[in-house]
Amino acid sequence: MDAHPPPERTPDGHFVVIGGRRWRATDPAVPEEAAARLRRHLMSARRAVCSATRAGDAEAEREARARVHRAKTALGERGTPWWEQSGDQRRRRWEDGLAALDACAPR
């Protein structure tokens, strides 16, 4: 299977361009191992949103959407822009997000 090429980035590296739309890029300071774990949490939470929506379970959907938000924030894709944060703030953002997601991950 062919891998997709990486998305186009804006010259400042702050955004990726997909389908002509700008999306905030993942913080490049997040170590790859942590970023991969955060992406796994993100994908799991997105699947949970879909399942909860299909089941009509509003509480489960709300919880899953909160996990999506936490993962995207930890990756630097939401919240205070990562390029406006200090190195310590950036590290604390992804470490705290990962710890919270690990703690609430479905078993």
KOLMIMAR-389733 format. One line per 5 residues: their letters; for each residue x, y, z of C-alpha. Coordinates in nm, 2 decimals. Example, Ala and Ser with C-alpha at 12.3 -4.5 7.8 and 13.67 -1.06 7.14 Angstrom:
2
AS> 1.23:-0.45:0.78 | 1.37:-0.11:0.71
END
This chain:
107
MDAHP> 0.00:0.00:0.00 | 0.14:0.34:-0.09 | 0.18:0.59:0.19 | 0.02:0.93:0.15 | 0.27:1.22:0.10
PPERT> 0.28:1.46:0.39 | 0.04:1.75:0.37 | 0.14:2.08:0.24 | 0.26:2.32:0.51 | 0.23:2.70:0.53
PDGHF> 0.57:2.87:0.51 | 0.58:2.94:0.88 | 0.51:2.57:0.96 | 0.21:2.66:1.18 | -0.05:2.50:0.96
VVIGG> -0.11:2.22:0.72 | -0.32:2.27:0.41 | -0.56:1.98:0.33 | -0.82:2.02:0.06 | -0.75:2.39:0.04
RRWRA> -0.82:2.44:0.41 | -0.57:2.54:0.67 | -0.56:2.32:0.99 | -0.32:2.39:1.28 | -0.02:2.16:1.26
TDPAV> 0.08:1.93:1.54 | 0.35:2.08:1.77 | 0.68:1.96:1.63 | 0.83:1.97:1.98 | 0.61:1.67:2.09
PEEAA> 0.84:1.37:2.08 | 0.74:1.11:1.82 | 0.67:0.84:2.08 | 0.43:1.07:2.27 | 0.28:1.20:1.95
ARLRR> 0.21:0.85:1.83 | 0.04:0.76:2.16 | -0.17:1.08:2.15 | -0.27:1.00:1.79 | -0.38:0.65:1.91
HLMSA> -0.59:0.81:2.18 | -0.73:1.06:1.93 | -0.84:0.78:1.69 | -0.99:0.57:1.97 | -1.19:0.87:2.09
RRAVC> -1.31:0.94:1.74 | -1.43:0.58:1.70 | -1.60:0.62:2.04 | -1.78:0.93:1.92 | -1.91:0.74:1.62
SATRA> -2.02:0.44:1.83 | -2.20:0.66:2.08 | -2.37:0.87:1.82 | -2.50:0.55:1.64 | -2.62:0.42:1.98
GDAEA> -2.79:0.75:2.07 | -2.59:0.76:2.40 | -2.55:1.13:2.46 | -2.33:1.09:2.78 | -2.09:0.86:2.60
EREAR> -2.07:1.09:2.31 | -2.00:1.39:2.53 | -1.72:1.19:2.71 | -1.57:1.08:2.38 | -1.58:1.43:2.24
ARVHR> -1.40:1.55:2.55 | -1.13:1.29:2.49 | -1.09:1.41:2.12 | -1.05:1.77:2.25 | -0.79:1.67:2.51
AKTAL> -0.59:1.47:2.25 | -0.60:1.75:2.00 | -0.51:2.01:2.26 | -0.21:1.79:2.38 | -0.09:1.77:2.02
GERGT> -0.10:2.15:2.00 | -0.38:2.15:1.74 | -0.62:2.33:1.98 | -0.59:2.58:2.26 | -0.31:2.83:2.28
PWWEQ> -0.11:2.82:1.97 | 0.21:2.62:2.03 | 0.43:2.88:1.87 | 0.31:3.13:2.14 | 0.41:2.90:2.43
SGDQR> 0.74:2.85:2.60 | 0.92:2.52:2.58 | 0.81:2.44:2.93 | 0.45:2.52:2.86 | 0.45:2.31:2.55
RRRWE> 0.61:2.01:2.73 | 0.36:2.05:3.02 | 0.07:2.06:2.77 | 0.15:1.73:2.60 | 0.27:1.55:2.92
DGLAA> -0.05:1.65:3.11 | -0.28:1.56:2.82 | -0.11:1.22:2.77 | -0.13:1.14:3.15 | -0.50:1.23:3.15
LDACA> -0.58:1.03:2.84 | -0.39:0.73:2.97 | -0.58:0.75:3.30 | -0.93:0.75:3.12 | -0.84:0.52:2.84
PR> -1.10:0.24:2.79 | -0.96:-0.09:2.92
END
